[in-house]
Amino acid sequence: MNKPNKPLSDCCEKPAKVNMIARAIEGATRFMFCTHCGEPCDISQRKVPFKGTTLSATRKPSGEMEVFKARYVACGGVSMISGQPLYPPGHKMFHWQMAHVLCKNNYPEERLNPENIWPMTVEEHQYQTKDPGKCRKDPLWVKFWAYYDRSKLRQETKSPMRA
C-alpha cells in the first residue's frame, strides 16, 4: 500500500538525497540533504508520509438504496423527465439515475423523502447538475423545476433562518 520508495529527511519529512560533497569531506556526519529545505539531514525513521484517509473503507448504509429501488418501481423503470428506460437495480450506474431535487447537503431531512428523489437517466442527471440554468429553460423540465420551487418555498417557510 504505502511502499517506501524514497528516503525522507528528518527535518521536513520530504525526500532526501545523497550529498556527494559531504561524503568527500572528512569528519562529515550527515551524508544526506533535504530536497525541500536544502539542509544536511539524517534519514527519518518514518518510512513514508501518510497518504491514506482516516475514513473507513466500509460505509454505513444510509437507507437511500431502498428508497431508490422503491422510486424505480413506482415510476415503472422510466425517467420522470423524458420517459426513457432506466438501468435496473443492481446495475453499477443505478444510483446515478436518482436525483435529489433539494440537495442532500443543505436539506439533510429531505435525503430519504421519496418525493424529493426523481428517477432520471444518467445524462439527464448530469445535465441538471452541471447546467441548471439551461436545464431550467428546457420545456421537458417544467415539472421538475415546479416541484423544486414548491419544495424550496415549503422548506423556507419551515425555517425562517435558512437562506
C-alpha positions as CSV (number, residue, x, y, z in Angstrom):
1,M,0.0,0.0,0.0
2,N,2.3,2.8,1.2
3,K,5.7,1.5,0.0
4,P,8.8,3.4,0.9
5,N,10.2,4.5,-2.4
6,K,12.4,7.4,-1.4
7,P,14.2,8.0,1.9
8,L,12.7,11.0,3.8
9,S,14.6,13.7,5.6
10,D,14.2,14.0,9.4
11,C,13.7,17.8,9.2
12,C,10.8,18.2,6.8
13,E,9.7,14.6,6.1
14,K,10.4,15.4,2.4
15,P,12.6,13.3,0.0
16,A,16.3,13.2,0.9
17,K,19.2,12.7,-1.5
18,V,22.7,11.6,-1.0
19,N,25.1,14.6,-0.5
20,M,28.2,13.6,-2.6
21,I,30.2,16.6,-1.3
22,A,29.7,15.6,2.3
23,R,30.9,12.1,1.5
24,A,34.2,13.6,0.3
25,I,34.7,15.9,3.4
26,E,36.4,14.3,6.3
27,G,34.5,14.5,9.6
28,A,31.1,15.0,8.0
29,T,28.4,13.2,9.9
30,R,25.4,13.8,7.7
31,F,25.6,12.4,4.2
32,M,22.1,13.3,3.0
33,F,20.4,16.6,2.3
34,C,16.7,17.6,2.3
35,T,15.3,18.4,-1.2
36,H,12.8,20.8,0.4
37,C,15.0,23.0,2.6
38,G,18.5,22.0,1.3
39,E,19.9,21.4,4.8
40,P,22.0,18.4,5.7
41,C,19.9,15.8,7.4
42,D,19.5,12.2,8.5
43,I,17.1,9.7,7.3
44,S,13.7,9.8,9.0
45,Q,12.6,6.8,11.0
46,R,9.2,7.2,9.4
47,K,9.1,5.3,6.2
48,V,6.6,7.3,4.1
49,P,4.2,10.1,4.8
50,F,0.6,9.0,5.4
51,K,-1.3,9.5,2.2
52,G,-4.3,7.4,3.1
53,T,-7.6,8.5,4.6
54,T,-9.0,8.4,8.1
55,L,-12.3,7.3,6.7
56,S,-13.1,3.6,6.9
57,A,-13.4,1.7,3.7
58,T,-16.8,0.4,4.7
59,R,-19.6,2.8,4.6
60,K,-22.7,2.7,6.8
61,P,-25.9,2.2,4.9
62,S,-28.0,5.4,4.8
63,G,-31.2,3.8,3.5
64,E,-31.0,5.6,0.2
65,M,-30.7,2.4,-1.9
66,E,-34.0,1.1,-0.6
67,V,-35.7,4.4,-1.4
68,F,-34.1,4.4,-4.8
69,K,-35.4,0.9,-5.5
70,A,-38.9,1.9,-4.4
71,R,-38.9,5.0,-6.6
72,Y,-37.7,2.9,-9.5
73,V,-40.7,0.6,-9.1
74,A,-43.1,3.5,-8.5
75,C,-42.1,5.2,-11.8
76,G,-42.2,1.9,-13.8
77,G,-38.5,1.9,-14.6
78,V,-38.6,5.0,-16.8
79,S,-37.3,8.5,-16.4
80,M,-39.7,11.1,-14.8
81,I,-38.3,13.7,-17.2
82,S,-38.2,12.0,-20.6
83,G,-39.9,8.6,-20.2
84,Q,-36.7,6.8,-21.3
85,P,-35.9,3.4,-19.7
86,L,-33.6,3.3,-16.7
87,Y,-30.9,0.9,-15.7
88,P,-32.3,-1.8,-13.4
89,P,-31.4,-2.1,-9.7
90,G,-28.0,-3.8,-9.3
91,H,-26.5,-2.0,-12.3
92,K,-23.3,-0.1,-11.5
93,M,-24.9,3.2,-12.6
94,F,-28.3,2.6,-10.9
95,H,-27.7,5.1,-8.1
96,W,-26.7,7.8,-10.7
97,Q,-30.2,7.8,-12.0
98,M,-31.8,9.1,-8.8
99,A,-31.6,12.9,-8.4
100,H,-32.4,14.7,-5.2
101,V,-34.5,17.8,-6.1
102,L,-33.4,19.6,-2.9
103,C,-29.7,18.7,-2.3
104,K,-28.7,16.4,0.5
105,N,-26.1,18.8,2.0
106,N,-28.4,21.8,2.5
107,Y,-31.6,19.7,3.3
108,P,-30.5,16.6,5.1
109,E,-34.1,16.0,6.3
110,E,-35.1,15.5,2.7
111,R,-32.5,12.9,1.9
112,L,-34.8,9.9,2.3
113,N,-38.0,11.7,1.3
114,P,-39.3,9.7,-1.7
115,E,-40.9,12.7,-3.3
116,N,-37.6,14.5,-3.2
117,I,-35.9,11.8,-5.3
118,W,-36.7,11.8,-9.0
119,P,-35.6,8.9,-11.3
120,M,-34.0,10.2,-14.5
121,T,-31.3,8.9,-16.9
122,V,-27.7,9.5,-16.1
123,E,-27.4,12.0,-18.9
124,E,-30.4,14.0,-17.5
125,H,-29.0,13.9,-14.0
126,Q,-25.6,15.3,-15.3
127,Y,-27.4,17.9,-17.3
128,Q,-29.4,19.1,-14.3
129,T,-26.4,19.1,-12.1
130,K,-23.8,20.7,-14.5
131,D,-26.0,23.3,-16.1
132,P,-29.1,24.1,-14.0
133,G,-29.7,27.5,-15.7
134,K,-30.0,25.9,-19.2
135,C,-31.9,23.0,-17.7
136,R,-34.5,25.3,-16.1
137,K,-35.3,26.8,-19.5
138,D,-35.9,23.4,-21.1
139,P,-39.6,22.6,-21.5
140,L,-39.0,18.9,-20.6
141,W,-38.0,20.0,-17.1
142,V,-41.1,22.2,-16.2
143,K,-42.5,19.7,-13.7
144,F,-39.1,19.1,-12.0
145,W,-38.4,22.9,-11.5
146,A,-42.0,23.5,-10.4
147,Y,-41.6,20.8,-7.7
148,Y,-38.2,22.3,-6.8
149,D,-39.7,25.8,-6.3
150,R,-42.6,24.5,-4.2
151,S,-40.2,22.4,-2.1
152,K,-37.8,25.2,-1.6
153,L,-40.6,27.5,-0.6
154,R,-42.0,24.9,1.8
155,Q,-38.6,24.5,3.4
156,E,-38.0,28.2,3.7
157,T,-41.4,28.7,5.5
158,K,-40.5,25.9,7.9
159,S,-37.2,27.5,8.9
160,P,-37.0,31.3,8.6
161,M,-33.3,31.3,9.2
162,R,-32.5,29.2,6.1
163,A,-31.2,31.3,3.2
